[in-house]
Amino acid sequence: MTTKDVLIQKISTKHNLPISKVKEIVEYQFKFASEVMKKGDFDTIRLPYFGKFSVNKNRVKHIQNGSTNRKR
């Protein structure tokens, strides 16, 4: 059992909720962030009590121009 599973179990017991519902609640914010990133619009994402995530405008220009400095 992972740490995440243990925490979900404790929350489920404490609040008398089904484990599946608690797991859904815990994972929702990351599902939301994933969906926003997949759109490719580079929108800012704010996850309450976790942080605000945004894309550096210079990196967007760099990516859109297709230029990379990676050595192969």
N, CA, C and O atoms as a GROMACS GRO file, in nm:
protein
  288
    1MET      N    1   0.085  -0.119   0.000
    1MET     CA    2   0.000   0.000   0.000
    1MET      C    3   0.088   0.125   0.000
    1MET      O    4   0.181   0.136   0.081
    2THR      N    5   0.060   0.215  -0.090
    2THR     CA    6   0.140   0.338  -0.099
    2THR      C    7   0.097   0.438   0.007
    2THR      O    8  -0.008   0.423   0.070
    3THR      N    9   0.179   0.540   0.025
    3THR     CA   10   0.146   0.648   0.119
    3THR      C   11   0.015   0.714   0.080
    3THR      O   12  -0.067   0.748   0.165
    4LYS      N   13  -0.003   0.732  -0.048
    4LYS     CA   14  -0.127   0.793  -0.098
    4LYS      C   15  -0.248   0.708  -0.060
    4LYS      O   16  -0.350   0.762  -0.015
    5ASP      N   17  -0.237   0.578  -0.076
    5ASP     CA   18  -0.348   0.488  -0.040
    5ASP      C   19  -0.379   0.492   0.109
    5ASP      O   20  -0.495   0.488   0.150
    6VAL      N   21  -0.275   0.501   0.188
    6VAL     CA   22  -0.294   0.509   0.334
    6VAL      C   23  -0.366   0.637   0.371
    6VAL      O   24  -0.458   0.636   0.453
    7LEU      N   25  -0.324   0.748   0.311
    7LEU     CA   26  -0.390   0.877   0.339
    7LEU      C   27  -0.536   0.876   0.294
    7LEU      O   28  -0.623   0.927   0.365
    8ILE      N   29  -0.562   0.820   0.178
    8ILE     CA   30  -0.700   0.811   0.129
    8ILE      C   31  -0.783   0.726   0.225
    8ILE      O   32  -0.898   0.761   0.254
    9GLN      N   33  -0.728   0.618   0.273
    9GLN     CA   34  -0.798   0.531   0.370
    9GLN      C   35  -0.830   0.607   0.498
    9GLN      O   36  -0.940   0.597   0.551
   10LYS      N   37  -0.732   0.684   0.549
   10LYS     CA   38  -0.754   0.761   0.673
   10LYS      C   39  -0.862   0.867   0.655
   10LYS      O   40  -0.948   0.884   0.741
   11ILE      N   41  -0.857   0.938   0.542
   11ILE     CA   42  -0.958   1.041   0.515
   11ILE      C   43  -1.096   0.978   0.501
   11ILE      O   44  -1.195   1.030   0.552
   12SER      N   45  -1.101   0.865   0.432
   12SER     CA   46  -1.226   0.793   0.413
   12SER      C   47  -1.288   0.753   0.546
   12SER      O   48  -1.408   0.771   0.568
   13THR      N   49  -1.205   0.700   0.634
   13THR     CA   50  -1.253   0.657   0.766
   13THR      C   51  -1.295   0.776   0.850
   13THR      O   52  -1.401   0.774   0.914
   14LYS      N   53  -1.213   0.880   0.851
   14LYS     CA   54  -1.240   0.998   0.934
   14LYS      C   55  -1.372   1.066   0.895
   14LYS      O   56  -1.446   1.110   0.983
   15HIS      N   57  -1.399   1.075   0.766
   15HIS     CA   58  -1.518   1.147   0.720
   15HIS      C   59  -1.633   1.054   0.678
   15HIS      O   60  -1.735   1.100   0.626
   16ASN      N   61  -1.615   0.925   0.702
   16ASN     CA   62  -1.718   0.826   0.673
   16ASN      C   63  -1.765   0.834   0.527
   16ASN      O   64  -1.884   0.842   0.498
   17LEU      N   65  -1.666   0.832   0.436
   17LEU     CA   66  -1.695   0.838   0.293
   17LEU      C   67  -1.638   0.714   0.224
   17LEU      O   68  -1.543   0.654   0.274
   18PRO      N   69  -1.696   0.676   0.111
   18PRO     CA   70  -1.640   0.562   0.037
   18PRO      C   71  -1.500   0.595  -0.015
   18PRO      O   72  -1.472   0.708  -0.054
   19ILE      N   73  -1.413   0.496  -0.015
   19ILE     CA   74  -1.276   0.516  -0.062
   19ILE      C   75  -1.274   0.567  -0.206
   19ILE      O   76  -1.193   0.654  -0.239
   20SER      N   77  -1.362   0.516  -0.290
   20SER     CA   78  -1.364   0.559  -0.430
   20SER      C   79  -1.394   0.709  -0.442
   20SER      O   80  -1.337   0.776  -0.527
   21LYS      N   81  -1.484   0.760  -0.359
   21LYS     CA   82  -1.520   0.902  -0.363
   21LYS      C   83  -1.402   0.988  -0.317
   21LYS      O   84  -1.374   1.092  -0.377
   22VAL      N   85  -1.334   0.946  -0.211
   22VAL     CA   86  -1.219   1.020  -0.160
   22VAL      C   87  -1.108   1.021  -0.265
   22VAL      O   88  -1.044   1.124  -0.288
   23LYS      N   89  -1.084   0.906  -0.329
   23LYS     CA   90  -0.981   0.897  -0.432
   23LYS      C   91  -1.013   0.991  -0.548
   23LYS      O   92  -0.925   1.057  -0.601
   24GLU      N   93  -1.139   0.996  -0.587
   24GLU     CA   94  -1.183   1.084  -0.695
   24GLU      C   95  -1.157   1.230  -0.659
   24GLU      O   96  -1.111   1.308  -0.742
   25ILE      N   97  -1.186   1.267  -0.536
   25ILE     CA   98  -1.166   1.404  -0.488
   25ILE      C   99  -1.018   1.439  -0.488
   25ILE      O  100  -0.979   1.546  -0.534
   26VAL      N  101  -0.936   1.349  -0.437
   26VAL     CA  102  -0.792   1.373  -0.428
   26VAL      C  103  -0.729   1.388  -0.567
   26VAL      O  104  -0.642   1.473  -0.586
   27GLU      N  105  -0.771   1.308  -0.662
   27GLU     CA  106  -0.709   1.307  -0.794
   27GLU      C  107  -0.768   1.410  -0.891
   27GLU      O  108  -0.712   1.433  -0.998
   28TYR      N  109  -0.880   1.472  -0.855
   28TYR     CA  110  -0.946   1.563  -0.947
   28TYR      C  111  -0.859   1.680  -0.990
   28TYR      O  112  -0.854   1.714  -1.109
   29GLN      N  113  -0.790   1.742  -0.895
   29GLN     CA  114  -0.711   1.860  -0.930
   29GLN      C  115  -0.602   1.828  -1.031
   29GLN      O  116  -0.570   1.911  -1.116
   30PHE      N  117  -0.545   1.709  -1.023
   30PHE     CA  118  -0.441   1.671  -1.118
   30PHE      C  119  -0.501   1.634  -1.254
   30PHE      O  120  -0.438   1.655  -1.358
   31LYS      N  121  -0.620   1.580  -1.252
   31LYS     CA  122  -0.691   1.552  -1.377
   31LYS      C  123  -0.723   1.684  -1.448
   31LYS      O  124  -0.707   1.695  -1.569
   32PHE      N  125  -0.768   1.782  -1.372
   32PHE     CA  126  -0.798   1.915  -1.425
   32PHE      C  127  -0.673   1.977  -1.486
   32PHE      O  128  -0.678   2.028  -1.598
   33ALA      N  129  -0.563   1.974  -1.413
   33ALA     CA  130  -0.437   2.032  -1.462
   33ALA      C  131  -0.393   1.963  -1.591
   33ALA      O  132  -0.348   2.029  -1.684
   34SER      N  133  -0.407   1.834  -1.596
   34SER     CA  134  -0.370   1.757  -1.715
   34SER      C  135  -0.454   1.799  -1.835
   34SER      O  136  -0.401   1.815  -1.945
   35GLU      N  137  -0.584   1.816  -1.816
   35GLU     CA  138  -0.673   1.855  -1.925
   35GLU      C  139  -0.639   1.994  -1.978
   35GLU      O  140  -0.642   2.017  -2.099
   36VAL      N  141  -0.606   2.086  -1.888
   36VAL     CA  142  -0.569   2.222  -1.929
   36VAL      C  143  -0.440   2.219  -2.010
   36VAL      O  144  -0.428   2.287  -2.112
   37MET      N  145  -0.342   2.141  -1.965
   37MET     CA  146  -0.214   2.133  -2.037
   37MET      C  147  -0.230   2.068  -2.174
   37MET      O  148  -0.163   2.108  -2.269
   38LYS      N  149  -0.317   1.968  -2.185
   38LYS     CA  150  -0.337   1.899  -2.312
   38LYS      C  151  -0.396   1.991  -2.419
   38LYS      O  152  -0.374   1.970  -2.538
   39LYS      N  153  -0.470   2.093  -2.377
   39LYS     CA  154  -0.527   2.188  -2.473
   39LYS      C  155  -0.419   2.262  -2.549
   39LYS      O  156  -0.436   2.295  -2.667
   40GLY      N  157  -0.306   2.288  -2.482
   40GLY     CA  158  -0.195   2.356  -2.547
   40GLY      C  159  -0.208   2.507  -2.557
   40GLY      O  160  -0.134   2.570  -2.633
   41ASP      N  161  -0.301   2.567  -2.482
   41ASP     CA  162  -0.320   2.712  -2.486
   41ASP      C  163  -0.227   2.786  -2.390
   41ASP      O  164  -0.225   2.909  -2.388
   42PHE      N  165  -0.152   2.712  -2.310
   42PHE     CA  166  -0.058   2.768  -2.213
   42PHE      C  167  -0.127   2.857  -2.110
   42PHE      O  168  -0.072   2.959  -2.068
   43ASP      N  169  -0.249   2.818  -2.068
   43ASP     CA  170  -0.321   2.892  -1.966
   43ASP      C  171  -0.256   2.872  -1.830
   43ASP      O  172  -0.193   2.770  -1.805
   44THR      N  173  -0.271   2.971  -1.743
   44THR     CA  174  -0.222   2.960  -1.606
   44THR      C  175  -0.317   2.871  -1.527
   44THR      O  176  -0.439   2.880  -1.542
   45ILE      N  177  -0.260   2.786  -1.444
   45ILE     CA  178  -0.340   2.695  -1.361
   45ILE      C  179  -0.314   2.730  -1.215
   45ILE      O  180  -0.198   2.740  -1.173
   46ARG      N  181  -0.420   2.748  -1.138
   46ARG     CA  182  -0.406   2.775  -0.995
   46ARG      C  183  -0.473   2.662  -0.920
   46ARG      O  184  -0.593   2.638  -0.933
   47LEU      N  185  -0.393   2.593  -0.839
   47LEU     CA  186  -0.446   2.487  -0.753
   47LEU      C  187  -0.443   2.540  -0.611
   47LEU      O  188  -0.336   2.558  -0.554
   48PRO      N  189  -0.561   2.565  -0.551
   48PRO     CA  190  -0.566   2.623  -0.417
   48PRO      C  191  -0.481   2.543  -0.317
   48PRO      O  192  -0.484   2.420  -0.315
   49TYR      N  193  -0.406   2.617  -0.236
   49TYR     CA  194  -0.318   2.562  -0.132
   49TYR      C  195  -0.202   2.480  -0.189
   49TYR      O  196  -0.131   2.414  -0.114
   50PHE      N  197  -0.183   2.485  -0.322
   50PHE     CA  198  -0.074   2.409  -0.383
   50PHE      C  199   0.015   2.499  -0.466
   50PHE      O  200   0.138   2.485  -0.463
   51GLY      N  201  -0.044   2.592  -0.540
   51GLY     CA  202   0.038   2.685  -0.616
   51GLY      C  203  -0.026   2.729  -0.745
   51GLY      O  204  -0.131   2.680  -0.786
   52LYS      N  205   0.041   2.824  -0.808
   52LYS     CA  206  -0.001   2.879  -0.936
   52LYS      C  207   0.105   2.841  -1.038
   52LYS      O  208   0.224   2.864  -1.015
   53PHE      N  209   0.063   2.785  -1.148
   53PHE     CA  210   0.156   2.737  -1.248
   53PHE      C  211   0.128   2.807  -1.380
   53PHE      O  212   0.015   2.809  -1.429
   54SER      N  213   0.232   2.864  -1.437
   54SER     CA  214   0.217   2.934  -1.564
   54SER      C  215   0.337   2.904  -1.652
   54SER      O  216   0.439   2.853  -1.606
   55VAL      N  217   0.322   2.937  -1.778
   55VAL     CA  218   0.428   2.913  -1.875
   55VAL      C  219   0.504   3.043  -1.898
   55VAL      O  220   0.443   3.149  -1.916
   56ASN      N  221   0.635   3.035  -1.898
   56ASN     CA  222   0.719   3.148  -1.928
   56ASN      C  223   0.698   3.187  -2.076
   56ASN      O  224   0.713   3.103  -2.165
   57LYS      N  225   0.663   3.312  -2.100
   57LYS     CA  226   0.632   3.358  -2.237
   57LYS      C  227   0.750   3.337  -2.333
   57LYS      O  228   0.729   3.308  -2.450
   58ASN      N  229   0.872   3.351  -2.283
   58ASN     CA  230   0.989   3.331  -2.369
   58ASN      C  231   1.000   3.185  -2.414
   58ASN      O  232   1.042   3.157  -2.526
   59ARG      N  233   0.964   3.094  -2.327
   59ARG     CA  234   0.969   2.952  -2.363
   59ARG      C  235   0.863   2.919  -2.468
   59ARG      O  236   0.886   2.836  -2.557
   60VAL      N  237   0.748   2.982  -2.458
   60VAL     CA  238   0.642   2.959  -2.556
   60VAL      C  239   0.691   3.001  -2.694
   60VAL      O  240   0.672   2.928  -2.791
   61LYS      N  241   0.753   3.117  -2.702
   61LYS     CA  242   0.806   3.164  -2.831
   61LYS      C  243   0.911   3.065  -2.883
   61LYS      O  244   0.913   3.033  -3.001
   62HIS      N  245   0.995   3.019  -2.794
   62HIS     CA  246   1.101   2.925  -2.829
   62HIS      C  247   1.042   2.795  -2.883
   62HIS      O  248   1.090   2.742  -2.983
   63ILE      N  249   0.939   2.744  -2.818
   63ILE     CA  250   0.875   2.619  -2.859
   63ILE      C  251   0.802   2.639  -2.992
   63ILE      O  252   0.810   2.554  -3.081
   64GLN      N  253   0.730   2.750  -3.004
   64GLN     CA  254   0.652   2.775  -3.125
   64GLN      C  255   0.740   2.796  -3.248
   64GLN      O  256   0.698   2.765  -3.360
   65ASN      N  257   0.860   2.848  -3.227
   65ASN     CA  258   0.952   2.866  -3.339
   65ASN      C  259   1.018   2.735  -3.380
   65ASN      O  260   1.078   2.726  -3.486
   66GLY      N  261   1.006   2.635  -3.297
   66GLY     CA  262   1.062   2.505  -3.328
   66GLY      C  263   1.212   2.496  -3.309
   66GLY      O  264   1.274   2.398  -3.349
   67SER      N  265   1.269   2.597  -3.248
   67SER     CA  266   1.414   2.593  -3.227
   67SER      C  267   1.444   2.535  -3.090
   67SER      O  268   1.383   2.572  -2.990
   68THR      N  269   1.541   2.443  -3.088
   68THR     CA  270   1.584   2.384  -2.962
   68THR      C  271   1.734   2.384  -2.957
   68THR      O  272   1.801   2.386  -3.060
   69ASN      N  273   1.787   2.384  -2.838
   69ASN     CA  274   1.931   2.384  -2.819
   69ASN      C  275   1.979   2.247  -2.773
   69ASN      O  276   2.090   2.236  -2.721
   70ARG      N  277   1.900   2.146  -2.789
   70ARG     CA  278   1.938   2.012  -2.744
   70ARG      C  279   2.045   1.954  -2.835
   70ARG      O  280   2.038   1.967  -2.958
   71LYS      N  281   2.142   1.891  -2.773
   71LYS     CA  282   2.245   1.821  -2.849
   71LYS      C  283   2.204   1.677  -2.860
   71LYS      O  284   2.158   1.617  -2.762
   72ARG      N  285   2.220   1.620  -2.979
   72ARG     CA  286   2.181   1.481  -2.998
   72ARG      C  287   2.299   1.395  -3.019
   72ARG      O  288   2.284   1.274  -3.038
   0.00000   0.00000   0.00000
